[in-house]
Amino acid sequence: MSLYSATSLKDALDLTHTQVRDFFSSEAFERFNKNKEIDYKLKNAVNQRLDNVIKGLGVINKTIANVRR
């Protein structure tokens, strides 16, 4: 609970099973998970593009090395 809300660890440990279940099955928590997934996908897309740029630079480097021979 303390990882997903502004609840201290002590307060989170004092919650009942029903309160925790209700929190994790709430619409707000579903939106939170969807936003985290969207954030992950965006970061992954940026990382893939950067990876492609790095691979492209490697190809350019090899081409220049072959031309100089």
PyRosetta script that sets phi, psi and omega in degrees:
from pyrosetta import init, pose_from_sequence

init()
pose = pose_from_sequence("MSLYSATSLKDALDLTHTQVRDFFSSEAFERFNKNKEIDYKLKNAVNQRLDNVIKGLGVINKTIANVRR")
pose.set_psi(1, -40.8)
pose.set_omega(1, -176.8)
pose.set_phi(2, -67.3)
pose.set_psi(2, -20.5)
pose.set_omega(2, 177.5)
pose.set_phi(3, -76.0)
pose.set_psi(3, -27.2)
pose.set_omega(3, -173.4)
pose.set_phi(4, -108.2)
pose.set_psi(4, -6.8)
pose.set_omega(4, -179.7)
pose.set_phi(5, -143.2)
pose.set_psi(5, 174.5)
pose.set_omega(5, -179.8)
pose.set_phi(6, -85.8)
pose.set_psi(6, 47.6)
pose.set_omega(6, -178.2)
pose.set_phi(7, -107.7)
pose.set_psi(7, 133.2)
pose.set_omega(7, 177.1)
pose.set_phi(8, -69.2)
pose.set_psi(8, 159.9)
pose.set_omega(8, -179.2)
pose.set_phi(9, -60.7)
pose.set_psi(9, -41.2)
pose.set_omega(9, 179.6)
pose.set_phi(10, -61.7)
pose.set_psi(10, -46.3)
pose.set_omega(10, 179.3)
pose.set_phi(11, -65.9)
pose.set_psi(11, -36.8)
pose.set_omega(11, 179.2)
pose.set_phi(12, -64.8)
pose.set_psi(12, -38.7)
pose.set_omega(12, 179.4)
pose.set_phi(13, -70.4)
pose.set_psi(13, -22.1)
pose.set_omega(13, 179.3)
pose.set_phi(14, -83.6)
pose.set_psi(14, -9.8)
pose.set_omega(14, -179.1)
pose.set_phi(15, -71.0)
pose.set_psi(15, 151.0)
pose.set_omega(15, 177.8)
pose.set_phi(16, -82.1)
pose.set_psi(16, 163.7)
pose.set_omega(16, 178.8)
pose.set_phi(17, -59.5)
pose.set_psi(17, -39.7)
pose.set_omega(17, -179.7)
pose.set_phi(18, -64.2)
pose.set_psi(18, -41.9)
pose.set_omega(18, 178.9)
pose.set_phi(19, -63.8)
pose.set_psi(19, -42.0)
pose.set_omega(19, 179.5)
pose.set_phi(20, -66.6)
pose.set_psi(20, -44.3)
pose.set_omega(20, 179.0)
pose.set_phi(21, -60.9)
pose.set_psi(21, -43.6)
pose.set_omega(21, 179.0)
pose.set_phi(22, -62.9)
pose.set_psi(22, -38.9)
pose.set_omega(22, 179.1)
pose.set_phi(23, -63.4)
pose.set_psi(23, -48.8)
pose.set_omega(23, -177.0)
pose.set_phi(24, -72.7)
pose.set_psi(24, -17.7)
pose.set_omega(24, 176.8)
pose.set_phi(25, -99.7)
pose.set_psi(25, 7.1)
pose.set_omega(25, -177.7)
pose.set_phi(26, -77.8)
pose.set_psi(26, 158.6)
pose.set_omega(26, 177.6)
pose.set_phi(27, -65.5)
pose.set_psi(27, -35.6)
pose.set_omega(27, 179.7)
pose.set_phi(28, -63.1)
pose.set_psi(28, -40.5)
pose.set_omega(28, 179.5)
pose.set_phi(29, -69.3)
pose.set_psi(29, -35.7)
pose.set_omega(29, 176.1)
pose.set_phi(30, -63.0)
pose.set_psi(30, -43.0)
pose.set_omega(30, 176.9)
pose.set_phi(31, -62.7)
pose.set_psi(31, -40.9)
pose.set_omega(31, 178.1)
pose.set_phi(32, -58.1)
pose.set_psi(32, -46.5)
pose.set_omega(32, 179.6)
pose.set_phi(33, -64.5)
pose.set_psi(33, -40.5)
pose.set_omega(33, 178.6)
pose.set_phi(34, -64.0)
pose.set_psi(34, -40.9)
pose.set_omega(34, 177.9)
pose.set_phi(35, -64.9)
pose.set_psi(35, -39.5)
pose.set_omega(35, 177.2)
pose.set_phi(36, -64.3)
pose.set_psi(36, -39.3)
pose.set_omega(36, 179.3)
pose.set_phi(37, -66.2)
pose.set_psi(37, -41.8)
pose.set_omega(37, 177.0)
pose.set_phi(38, -62.3)
pose.set_psi(38, -43.4)
pose.set_omega(38, 178.1)
pose.set_phi(39, -60.8)
pose.set_psi(39, -42.7)
pose.set_omega(39, 178.4)
pose.set_phi(40, -61.9)
pose.set_psi(40, -44.5)
pose.set_omega(40, -178.4)
pose.set_phi(41, -63.7)
pose.set_psi(41, -39.6)
pose.set_omega(41, 178.3)
pose.set_phi(42, -64.5)
pose.set_psi(42, -45.2)
pose.set_omega(42, 178.9)
pose.set_phi(43, -64.2)
pose.set_psi(43, -38.3)
pose.set_omega(43, 178.5)
pose.set_phi(44, -65.3)
pose.set_psi(44, -39.3)
pose.set_omega(44, 178.2)
pose.set_phi(45, -63.5)
pose.set_psi(45, -42.2)
pose.set_omega(45, 177.9)
pose.set_phi(46, -62.9)
pose.set_psi(46, -44.0)
pose.set_omega(46, 179.7)
pose.set_phi(47, -62.5)
pose.set_psi(47, -39.2)
pose.set_omega(47, 178.5)
pose.set_phi(48, -65.7)
pose.set_psi(48, -39.7)
pose.set_omega(48, 178.5)
pose.set_phi(49, -65.7)
pose.set_psi(49, -42.4)
pose.set_omega(49, 177.5)
pose.set_phi(50, -63.4)
pose.set_psi(50, -38.6)
pose.set_omega(50, 177.4)
pose.set_phi(51, -61.6)
pose.set_psi(51, -41.5)
pose.set_omega(51, 177.7)
pose.set_phi(52, -65.0)
pose.set_psi(52, -37.2)
pose.set_omega(52, 177.2)
pose.set_phi(53, -64.1)
pose.set_psi(53, -43.6)
pose.set_omega(53, 179.8)
pose.set_phi(54, -63.7)
pose.set_psi(54, -42.8)
pose.set_omega(54, 177.6)
pose.set_phi(55, -62.9)
pose.set_psi(55, -40.4)
pose.set_omega(55, 178.1)
pose.set_phi(56, -63.3)
pose.set_psi(56, -39.5)
pose.set_omega(56, 177.1)
pose.set_phi(57, -64.7)
pose.set_psi(57, -35.3)
pose.set_omega(57, 176.4)
pose.set_phi(58, -64.5)
pose.set_psi(58, -40.3)
pose.set_omega(58, 178.1)
pose.set_phi(59, -64.6)
pose.set_psi(59, -43.8)
pose.set_omega(59, 178.3)
pose.set_phi(60, -61.4)
pose.set_psi(60, -43.0)
pose.set_omega(60, -180.0)
pose.set_phi(61, -61.7)
pose.set_psi(61, -43.4)
pose.set_omega(61, 179.1)
pose.set_phi(62, -65.9)
pose.set_psi(62, -39.4)
pose.set_omega(62, 179.5)
pose.set_phi(63, -63.5)
pose.set_psi(63, -44.8)
pose.set_omega(63, 179.5)
pose.set_phi(64, -65.1)
pose.set_psi(64, -39.5)
pose.set_omega(64, 178.7)
pose.set_phi(65, -63.6)
pose.set_psi(65, -39.2)
pose.set_omega(65, 179.2)
pose.set_phi(66, -69.8)
pose.set_psi(66, -35.0)
pose.set_omega(66, -179.9)
pose.set_phi(67, -68.0)
pose.set_psi(67, -36.0)
pose.set_omega(67, -177.7)
pose.set_phi(68, -73.4)
pose.set_psi(68, -14.7)
pose.set_omega(68, -178.3)
pose.set_phi(69, -76.9)
pose.dump_pdb("model.pdb")
